Amino acid sequence: SNDFIAGIPASLPIITLSDDRKDYVYHPESGENLSEDSTWLLEKMHARWSGEVPDVQIIISDGLNPRALMDEDHLEPFLTGLTNALKENNFSVGKENIVITHGRVRAGYACGEVLFGDEEDETKVRGIIHIIGERPGSGHHNFSAYLTAAPVNKWKKAGTVDHDISSVVSGISDTALSPEQAIKETITIFKRMFANAIA
């Protein structure tokens, strides 16, 4: 699935503990945890921020359906439009896009723990938007965006940030929920989550 990574601008490719697709499917927890090398790469990226920590980090995973992200007119318009819309709404966005091979939703939370867990101001709210391929079978190659916003004091405790504080915009594709409409929904929900995520 290197083709999947090649099409993503400013990408930082990392991988989970899944050995391959089969391992990913049969052992879900392997796709929720980052490899040691990946954690190190995230720490290096964090260092490149030089203390200028963005409000939002975008993460992209192949998930259960890498093709959902490789279809033309799927990921690119959503990613570009979302990044611009976030900036228009006064969110600072990480300059690099984290791209996870064999990634599940919780792998995104693991990234957030590495990136946001050591800030001194524990009340600061930081968020991730995790774009991930959905299970094939609907006839569409859809992807979802999982939205999470939490104060640093939650990011710093491993396993605290989880599905219960996240929202999802699902069914995004050129044949289902259009990228443009999905961006509007994502921004509306994310702004509310960011405002309400207090320590």
Secondary structure in CASP SS format (residue, H / E / C, confidence):
PFRMAT SS
TARGET T0000
AUTHOR 0000-0000-0000
METHOD secondary structure of the structure
MODEL  1
S C 1.00
N H 1.00
D H 1.00
F H 1.00
I H 1.00
A H 1.00
G C 1.00
I C 1.00
P C 1.00
A C 1.00
S E 1.00
L E 1.00
P E 1.00
I E 1.00
I E 1.00
T E 1.00
L C 1.00
S C 1.00
D C 1.00
D C 1.00
R H 1.00
K H 1.00
D H 1.00
Y H 1.00
V H 1.00
Y H 1.00
H C 1.00
P H 1.00
E H 1.00
S H 1.00
G H 1.00
E C 1.00
N C 1.00
L E 1.00
S C 1.00
E H 1.00
D H 1.00
S H 1.00
T H 1.00
W H 1.00
L H 1.00
L H 1.00
E H 1.00
K H 1.00
M H 1.00
H H 1.00
A H 1.00
R H 1.00
W C 1.00
S C 1.00
G C 1.00
E C 1.00
V C 1.00
P C 1.00
D C 1.00
V E 1.00
Q E 1.00
I E 1.00
I E 1.00
I E 1.00
S E 1.00
D C 1.00
G C 1.00
L C 1.00
N C 1.00
P C 1.00
R H 1.00
A H 1.00
L H 1.00
M H 1.00
D C 1.00
E C 1.00
D C 1.00
H C 1.00
L H 1.00
E H 1.00
P H 1.00
F H 1.00
L H 1.00
T H 1.00
G H 1.00
L H 1.00
T H 1.00
N H 1.00
A H 1.00
L H 1.00
K H 1.00
E H 1.00
N C 1.00
N C 1.00
F C 1.00
S C 1.00
V E 1.00
G C 1.00
K C 1.00
E C 1.00
N E 1.00
I E 1.00
V E 1.00
I E 1.00
T E 1.00
H C 1.00
G C 1.00
R C 1.00
V H 1.00
R H 1.00
A H 1.00
G H 1.00
Y H 1.00
A H 1.00
C H 1.00
G H 1.00
E H 1.00
V H 1.00
L H 1.00
F H 1.00
G C 1.00
D C 1.00
E C 1.00
E C 1.00
D C 1.00
E C 1.00
T C 1.00
K C 1.00
V E 1.00
R E 1.00
G E 1.00
I E 1.00
I E 1.00
H E 1.00
I E 1.00
I E 1.00
G E 1.00
E C 1.00
R C 1.00
P C 1.00
G C 1.00
S C 1.00
G C 1.00
H C 1.00
H C 1.00
N C 1.00
F E 1.00
S E 1.00
A E 1.00
Y E 1.00
L E 1.00
T E 1.00
A E 1.00
A E 1.00
P E 1.00
V H 1.00
N H 1.00
K H 1.00
W H 1.00
K C 1.00
K C 1.00
A C 1.00
G C 1.00
T C 1.00
V C 1.00
D C 1.00
H H 1.00
D H 1.00
I H 1.00
S E 1.00
S E 1.00
V E 1.00
V E 1.00
S E 1.00
G E 1.00
I E 1.00
S C 1.00
D C 1.00
T C 1.00
A C 1.00
L E 1.00
S C 1.00
P H 1.00
E H 1.00
Q H 1.00
A H 1.00
I H 1.00
K H 1.00
E H 1.00
T H 1.00
I H 1.00
T H 1.00
I H 1.00
F H 1.00
K H 1.00
R H 1.00
M H 1.00
F H 1.00
A H 1.00
N H 1.00
A C 1.00
I C 1.00
A C 1.00
END
